[in-house]
Amino acid sequence: MQDGANFARPARVERAYPRPQPVPSPPLALGLRENWRPFALLVVVNAFVGAMVGLERAVLPLLAEAAFGLASRTAILSFVASFGLAKALANLAAGHLGDRHGRKAVLVAGWLVGLPVPFLLMAAPTWGWVVFANVLLGVNQGLAWSSTVVMKIDLVGPRQRGLAMGLNEAAGYVAVSLAALASGYVAGAHGLRPAPFYLGVGFALAGLALSVALVRETRGHARLEAEDWADDEAPSFVSVLARTSWRDRTLFAVSQAGLVNNLNDGLAWGLLPLYFAGRGLAVEQIGLLAALYPAVWGLGQLGTGALSDRLGRKPLVVAGMLVQAAGLGLLLPAATFAALAVSMGLLGLGTALVYPTLLAAIGDVAHPAWRASAVGVYRLWRDGGYVVGALVAGGLADALGLGWAVGAVGALTAASGLVAALAMTETLPAHRPAARS
């Protein structure tokens, strides 16, 4: 009897405390409103990605001369070239790996690569260490930033793609600005190293923790959007590379504009602090100008991305390249700090018109099945602009002076705007991109 009573008790307990049933996951939906929580988290993560590169904007070119005795502009720009080459290749890898293995894994890998960067910059005994740190930083930016771009495109779907890219790029480049401003003031108060780079340790740890613990995979949203496309066959990676680079006129126009845009950014990052120092500005003033450009760039994207959803991509791309050219041209006759600030503001405004719009155009044209790869190819060309800028602007600065380098890059930027005007076809409305059958 006792054994029978004991045998029956678990059944009574199970009836009194029924086993909980798993709660079904809510169905996936596309849209900014439907996915605002994961979208907002990715905005915060991308702000930390941008802050990592912002640390160097005001400090590293000055450190090259003060701590390592570099006089050659080309040698100083080696850190920009190494960063750009590593980032361009990492962009390419991030897109392909994101399509095959998931976006989150690529994002986490990017943070793991970036974690040693501030420690290397603090301890670097030679300029070669700085160059190596910027290789790691380039990989960090390529993997992590590309992943947040693609994940936001996945979440919002086709209706608000420009707005999504504006919010993403705004978060990243406002953080670049704030980090540049903070590092400039810390350097003015405590020296060029190690104090400014302590900030980077916190940025890297925070970004890694958020990415591991809270970010969720978004490939399911891309598959959901793909159901509305007539052609769901994924082309080979080589085919995507060729199509994005030159076979599709619109994607070619987008890629060349991205390359020249980041050529400008490489100039602003690597040479303009030296140009301002040659004009007699203090470190704090240089930090302010270095921060103003990405601040206007970042905040402006809050409006320009959404504007491209209404007016179209092509008008903003063409106008943005021409405004950048105007900003660079006005740097040469600028005689006061205020005039220099206006020039940097124009450079930032032109970049704000272009940056989210180019990414949105790629998203318009590329099928969800190969979109991450197309974004990676575009970002390969765009960030290759850092390498081209380091070679072209650095060589001109060494041969003819900083003013000639600034003027030549401005002329090249105007030419890029004209190429976009002639070659690019409007990609809106989103249901009529060239990639559809």
N, C-alpha and C positions, 0 to 999 in steps of 0.2 A: 504493500500500500504506500509506504513511504517513497519507494522508488517511482511508483506510478505518479504520485503527486508532484515529485520533482520533475518528472518527464513532461508533465502537462504545463508547468509554470511558464516556460518560454513562450508557448502559444498565447497565453493570457497577456503576457507582457507585450508581445508583438501586436495583439489586438488593441491594447491600451495605448501603445506608442507606435503607430504605423511608421514604416520606413519612409522618410521624405523622398519625394519624387524630384528629379532634377528640373530646375526651372528652364524652360526653353529660351534660347537666345532670341532676341528680337530680330525680325528680318532686316537685312541690309537695305539701306536706302541711300540715294545720292542727293547731295545738296548741302549747302553751308549751314542752313538752319538745322537740318536733320543730324548733322555730324559736328555741331559746334564744339562739343567737349574735346574729342580727339583732335580737332583742328586747332583749337586754342592751345592745347598741350604742345602740338608741333610748332606753333608760333613761338612759344617760350623756348623750346629746344633749339630752334634756329637762331634765336637771339643769342644764346650761348655760343653757337657756332660762329656767328659774326663777331662776337666779342673777342674770340681767340685771335682773329686776324687783326682786329682793331688795335690790339696792344702794340703792334709794330709800327703803326702809321706815322707817328711823330718821332719815335725814339730810335728805330733801327738805322735809318740813314745817318743820323747824327752820331750814333754809336760807332758806325763804320769809320768815320774820320777821327773821333775823339779817342776811342779805345784801341782801334786796330791800325790807325794811321793810313787808311786807304785814301788815295788821291784820285785815282782813275774812276770816272763816272761809270764806265762799263764794269769795272771790278765791283763797285758798290752795288750796281744793279744785278750782280750775280745772284743775290738772295731772292730778288723778284723773279729772275729767270728760272731758278731752281724750283721756287714755289709754283710758278705758272705751269711748268712742264709736268711736275708731279701732279698738280691738280687736274690738268687737262687729261692725263692718262687715267687718273683715278675716276674722273667723271665718266669716261668711256667704260671702265670696268664696272662702275656702280650701276649704270643703266642696264648692262647685260646681266650682271649678277642679280640685280633687283627683279628682272623679269624671270629669271630661272629659280632663284632661291629665296626671294622675299625681300621686302624693303627694310624691315626692322633689323635683320641680321647685318645688312650693309651699314645701317646707321650706327649700330653698336660697334662694329669693327672700326668705323671712322673715329669714334671717340677713344677707343683703345690705342689707336695709332697716335692720336693727338696728345694723349696724357703726358708723355715725356717732354713735349716741346718747351714749356716754360722753364723746366729744370735745366735743359740744355742751354737755353739762352742766358740764364743766370750764371752758369758755370763755364761758358765757352772760353777756352784759353786762346783760340785762334779763330779767324774768320771762317775757316773751313767748317768748324762746328756750327756756326750760325747758318751757313748754307745747308748743312745736313738737317738742322732743326727745321728749316723752311721746306725741305723735301717732305719731312713728316707732316708739317702743317698743311702743305698742299694736298697730301693724301687725306688728311683729316677733313679738309674743306670739301674735296671732291666727293668722298664717300658720304659724309654726313649731310652736307647741303643738298646734294643731288637727291638723297633719299627723302628729305623733308619736302622738296619740290614735288617729286613724283607722288608721294603719299597725299599731299594736299590736292593734286590734280585728281587722284583716285577718289577722294572723298566727295568733292563738290560736283563732279560730273560736268557736262558741257555748258550749263547755263551761266555760271558765275566764275568761269575759269580766270578771266582777267582780274576780277576782284580778289580771288584766292591768291594769285601770284603777286598781286600788289601787297596784300597783307603779309605774305611770306617774306618777300624781299624787303619790305619796310621794316619788319622785325629784325632781319639780319643786319641791315645797313644802319638803322638807328643804333643798334648795339655796337657796330663798328665805330660809329661816331662817338658814342659815349665812352667806349673803351679808349679811343684815341685821345679824347679830351682828358680822361682820368689819368692815363699814362703820362701825358704831357705835363700835367700839373704835379704828379708824383715825381717825375724825373726832375722838374724844376726845383722841387723842395728837397729831394733825397738823393739825387744823382741818377744817371742813366741806367745803372744796374746796382743791385738786383731788384730794388724795390718795385719798379713798374711791373715786373713779371710775376710777383706774388699774386696779382689779380688773376693771372692766367691759370694758376693752380686751382683756384676756386671755380672758375668758369668750366674747366675740363671735368672736375669731379661732379659738379652739379649736372652738366649735360649728360655725362655717362650714367649717373644714377637715375635721372628721369627716363632716359632711353631704355634702360634695362627694366625698370620697375613698372612703368606706366604706359609707354607707347605700345600700341597694338598694330598688328599686320593689316595692310589695306589691299592686298591683292584681290580679295573677294569683291571689293567695290569695283575694281577694274574689270573683273569678269562680268559683273552685273551690267556695267555700261556696254561691254562688248556685245551683249545680246541684241542691242539696237543697231548694230552695224551689219551691213549686208555681207561683207567679206571678213571672215574670222580666221583666215589662214595667215599664220605668222611667217614672214619672209626670213631668210637667213640674215645673220648679223652683217655679213659683207654687203648684202643687198641694202640693208638699212643704212649702213655707212655711206655707200655710194649715193643713195637716194637723198639723204639729208645733206650731203656735202656738195653735190653738183648736179645730179640728174633732175631733181625737182627745182625749177627756177625760184619758186617762193622760198623753199627751204635753203637754197643757196644764198638768196638775198638775206635771209634771217641770220645764217651762219656767218657771213662776212661782216654784217653789222655788229654782231656780237664780238667778233675778233677785234675789230677796230675800237669798239667801246672799251674793252678791257686793255687794249693798248694804251688808251687814255688813262685808265685807272692805274696801270703800271707806272706811267709818267707821274701821275699825282702822288703815288705812294713813294716811289724811289728817288725822283729828281726834284719835285717841287719843294720839299723841305729844304734841300740844299739851295735852291733858287731863292727861297725866302730868306735863308740865313745870309746869302750873299747880298741881299738888299738891306741887311742890318737888323732883322727882326730877332727878338728874344725867343727863347725856347717856348715860353708860355704862349706867345703870339703865334708861333709856328704850330703849336698844338691846337690852338683855336681854329686856324685856317684848315689844318688837316682834319679837324672834326666837322667844320662847317659843310664841306663838300659832301661827305656821306650822310650828314644830317638832313640836308635838303633832298638828297637822293632818296634816303629812306622814308622820310615823312611824305615826300611828294608821291611816292608810290601808293599811298593810301587812297589817293584820288585817281592817279593815272591808270592803274589796273582796271578799276571799275569803268573809267571813261572809255577804255578800249573795248569794253563789252557793249558800249552804246555807239561809239563813232567808228569803230573798226580798228584793226591793228596797223594797217599801212600808214595812215596819216600820222600816227604817233611815232612810228619808227623813223619816218623821213624827217619830221620836225625835230625829234629828239637828237638826231645826229647833227643837224644844222645848228641847233642851240648849243650843243657841246663845242662845236667848232668856233662859234662866236665867243664862248667863255674863254677858250684857250687863246684866241686872238686878242682879247682884251687884257690878258695878263701882261703882255709885252709893254704897252704904254702906261699901265697902271703905276701911279706915282705915290699913292698913299695906301695905308693899311685898309681903309674903307674901300678903295677901288679894287684892291686885291680880293677883298671879301666878296664884292659883287661878282667878280670873275669866277671865283670858286662856287658861288651860289648858282650862276648860270651853268657851270659844268655839272653841278649836282642836279639841276632841274632837267637838263637835257638827258642825263642818265636815267632819271626817274621816268621820263616819257618812254624810254626805250626798254628798260630792263624787264619789267614784268610783261610787257607787250610781246617781246620776242618769245618768251617762254610760253605765253598763252597761244601764240601762233603755232608753235610746235605742237602743243596739245590739241589745237583745232585740226591739224592735218594728220597726225599720227594715229593709227588704230590703237585701241587700248592694249592689244596683244603685244605690240612692239613699241609702245609709247616710251617706256622707260629707256629702251635702247636708243630711240631717236633723241630724247632729251640728253642722254649721255654723249651722243655724237655732237649735237649742237654745243654742249658745254665743253667738249674737247676743243672745238674751234674757238669758242669764245675765250676760254682761259689760255689757249695758245697765244692770245694777244699779249699776255704778260711776257712771254718769251720774245715775241717779235718786238714788243716795246723796249725790252731791255737791250736788244741788239741794235735796233734802229736809233732809239732815243739816246742810249748810252754812247753809241759810236758818234752820232752827230754832236753830242755835248762835249766829248773829248776832242773832236776835230775842229768844231766851229764855235762851241760855247752853248750854254744852257738856253739862251734865247732862241738860237737857231733850232734846237731840238723841239722847243715848245711850238714854234711857228710851223715846222714841218708836220708835226703830229696834228695840229689844227687843220692844215690843208688836207691831209689824208682823211680826216674825219668828215670834212665837207664832201669829199669825193665819195666816201662810203654812203652818205645820205643820198647822193644822186644815183648811185648804183641801186639802192633800195627802191627809189622812185621808179626806175626803169624796169627792174626785174621782178619785183614782188607783186603778187596777185593777192587781193583782199581775201582773208580766210573766214570772214563772217558773212552770213550767219553760219553757226556751227554745224548745221545739218547739211552744208554743201562744201566740205573740205575736198581738196583734190584727191586725197587718199581713198575716198570711198568709191565703190564700184557703181 
